[in-house]
Amino acid sequence: MAQACTFGSVKLILVTFTSIISCLGAALLAISIYLYVNEDGVALAEEDLAGFDSGIVIYICMGAGAAMIVFSIIGLIGAITKSSGTLYFFMVLLFLTLILEIGGGIVGFIWRDQVQDDLPYEMKKSLQEHDNDNDIKKAWEKVHEKYECCGRMGPEDWTTLQKSVPSSCKTYKAGCYYDIEKSLKRTLEMGAAALIAFGLFQMLVMCFTGLMLIKLHRGEGKHFMANHK
């Protein structure tokens, strides 16, 4: 009876964890879709000015969210049906995504340290392309309005390039550089930390999946069913 209760507890925990993964995946997918359709996103404007390809990032997040939902359904089916083959497949998927998440988290922290090296050049480049690129022009307008700033280091950035000061920042004297740098670093830190944290959570799920597989191979799943008929 003790073994049967232990197997039931492991099964319940695994079902709960896979349900949590599904909810997290749905949340990530919903946020990604919102960012994709939200044309007024200041975060995307910051990425445009910093030289990041925000579109690719959003697509990756969409794919990750959808994959998490699919993976969790596979794990849920394996836990409920006590299918060793399905649980092994679930373990492989978790392991592969774990590598990507830990790697992505490390890369995120590395990029955070590179922001202050790359951002000045990218922002200066966007100033030069302001009049010829409508997306960059809109990005500057959003950033000016959000942070109540003007140009990279101040309004003189525009006059130095022999450009007129945009109407969105004519009344502001401070530059936007430090606000964007702080925001980008915070975003990368949060994203990297979230990836690593979720990777650690997946390691916990893998442990319980492996424990359930061990118990299934010992035949405890059959005893559990027999005691609950």
N, C-alpha and C positions, 0 to 999 in steps of 0.2 A: 504493500500500500504506500509506503514511503517513496518508493521509486516512482509509482504512478503519480503521486502528488508532485514530485519533483519534475517529471516530464510535463505535467500539466502547467506548472509554473513557468517552465522554460518556453513552452508553446505560447502561453499568454503574453509573456514579455516580448517574444519575437513578433507576435501579431501587433502588439502595441507599438513597437519600434518601427515596423514597416509602415504602419499607419501614419506615424509622425513624419517619416521620410516622404510619404505621398503628400501630406499637407505642406511640407516645406517646398516640395517641387511645384505644387500648385501655386504657392505664394510667389516663388521665383518667376514662374511663367507669367503670372498676372502682372507683376511689376515690370517685367521685360516688355510685355505687350503695351502696357501703359506708357512706358518711355518711348516706344516706337511710334505710337500714334499721337503723343503729346508734343506738339510743335513748339510749345513755350518752355520746354525744359531748360533751365539754366545750366544744369549739369552737362547736358549735351553741348551747349554753347561753350562752356569752359573747355571741353575736350576738343572742340573744333579749333579754338585759339591755341591750345597746347600741342596740337599736332597729332592727337590720338584719333584713331578711326572708330568713332563711337558706334557706327553701324555694325561693325564686326563684333564688338563687345556685346551689343544687344542680341545679335543673332546667336552668339555662343551661350548667353544666359537663357535664351528661349530654348535652345537645344538641351541645355543642362536641366532645366526645369521639366521638360517633357520626358527626358531620360529618367529622371528621378521618379516620376510618376509610374512609368513603365516598369522600372526595376522594383519598386515597392509592391506593385501588383504581382509580379513574379514571386517575390519573397512571401507575400501574403498567401498566395495559392499554395506554395510549397509548405508553409507552416500549417495551414488548415488541413490540407490533404495528406500531410506527412510524406511527401514525395521526395525521396533522396536525390533523384536526378534534378528536379526543379531547384532544390536547395543548393546543390553543387553549382548549378548554372548561376544562381543568385550570388553565390560566394565569388565566382569569377568576375561577374559584373561589378560587384562591390570593390573587389581588389583593383580592377582596372581604373575605376573612377577615383578610388582612393589615391592612386599614384598621380593622377591628373590634378586632383584637388590640392594635395600637399605640394606638388610642383608649382601649381598656379599660385598658391599662397606665398611660396618663397619668391617667385618672380614678382609678385605684387609688392613685397617689401623691398626688393631690389630696385624696381621702378620708382618707388617712393623716394629713394635716395638720389635718383637721377633727375627728378623733376627740376630741382634748382639748377642743374647743369644745362638741361635742354629747353626749359621754359623761356628764358630771355630771348633766345634766337627764334623760337617758334612764334612768340608774340610779336616780335619785330617784323617777321616775315608776314604775319597776318595783317599788320598795319600797312605794309607795302601793297598787299593784294586787296585791301579794303574796297576800293572803288571798282574793282573788276570782278569781284566774287560776291554774289548776292547772299550766299550762305554765311560767309564771314561777316558781311555787313550786319546781318540780322543777329549773329552771335555777339558782336560788339555792342549792339543796342541792348540786348538782354543783360549783358554783364554790366554795362553802364547803369542801367536802371536798378539792377539788383543790389549792387555795392555802392551806388552813388559815387562813381569814380570816372576817370577820363583817361583813355589811352593806357600805355604800359606803365610809365612812370609819371605821367601828367599830361595836360593839354599840349605842352610843347612838343610832344612826340609827333603830333599831326603837322604842326607848322614846320618842324625840321624836315619833314618829308614833302613840304610844299603842298600840303593837303589842308582843306578847310576842316575846322573842328566840327565833328558831327553834332547835330542838334540834340542828340540824346545825352550829351555830356557837357554842353557849353557852360553850365553853371557850376561844374565840379572842378576842383583843383587837384585832388589826390589821384594818384595812379591806381591801376587795377591789379598790378603785378602781385603784391603780397596777399591780397584777398584770394586770387585764383590759386596761387601756390599753396596756401593753407588749405583751401577747399579740396584741391587735387590730392594732396598728401593725406588728408583725412579720409577721402574716398578710397584711396588705394589701401590705406591701413585697415579700414573697416572691411573692405572686400577680401583682402588677404587673410585677416583674422577669421572672417566667416568661413572661408574655404578650409582653413586648417581646423577650425572647431568642428565643422561638419565632417571632415575627414576623420577626426578622433571619434566622433559619434558613430561613424560607419565602422570603425574598428571594433567598437563595442557591439554593434549589430552582428559583425562577422564572428565575434566570439560566441554569441548566443546561437548563431546559425550553426557553427561548428559543434557546439555542445548538443544541439538538437540532433545533428547528424550522428554523433557518437551514440546517443541514447537510442536512436532508431536502429543503428547497427546492432545494438545490444538487445533489441527486441522489446524495449520498454514501451514503445508506442503501441504495440499489440496488447500488452498488459493493461495499458491505460484505457484502450477501447473496451477490453473485456470487462474491466471493473466499472465501466459506465454504461453498460447495456442494461 
